[in-house]
């Protein structure tokens, strides 16, 4: 159980930093860092570019991984 807890803690720290970095890359009201990578190349007012959609998908995926790790760590804490 200790090895699993260490792996989950490392995964939690890594995914936390990645989620923060991905959120900072998103386009805000006045643009953002994602403009440098092609996120600002959208053609319509309601649509977003391919880079922004991919960034959204990646952010949601990593956030779901982060949530799953939190739940698993909580379940491991209850077992002990």
N, C-alpha and C positions, 0 to 999 in steps of 0.2 A: 504494500500500500504506500510505502514511503516513496518508492521510485515513481509511482503513478502521480502522487501529489507533487513531486518535484517537477515532473514533466508538465503537469497542468499549470503550475505556477509560472514556469518559463514561458509556456504558450500564452498565458494571460498577460504577462508583461509585454511580450512581443506583439500580440494582437492589439493591446492598448496603444502602443506607440504607432502602429500602422493605422489604426482608426483615427487617431489625432491627425496624423499626416494627411490622410485621405480627406478628412473633413476640411482641413485648411486648403486643400487644392480645389475645392468646389467653388463655383462662381457665385459670388454674392450679388448684392444689388448693383454695385458699381464695377463689376468685373471681378477678377481674382487671379490667383496664380494659374488657374487652369487655362486662362487666355494664352499663356505662353506655349501651351501644349496643344493648341487647336480647339479648346473648348469654347472660345468666343466666336467661332466661325458659323454660328447658327443663322439660318436664312429666315425663319419666321419668328414672330414674337412669342408664340406659344410653344414652339418646338426647340429642342436642344440639339446640339451637334452630337456626332457619333462618340467623340471623346468624352463628352459630359455624360452620355448614357452609359458608356462603359465604366466611367468613374463611379456613377451611381450604383451600378450592379456590384462592382468590386467593394464599395463601401458597405453595402447591405450584407454581402457575403461575409466579410470580415467581422461586421457587427454581430451577425448571427453566430459565428464561431466564438466570439467573445462572450456572448450570452450563454452559449452551451457550456463553455469552460467554467463560468461562474456557477451555473447550476450543478455541474459535476463536482466542483469543489465544495459546494454546500451540502450535497448528498454525502460526500466522503466525510465531512465534518460531523454529520449526524450519525454516521455508522460508528465512529470512534467514541 
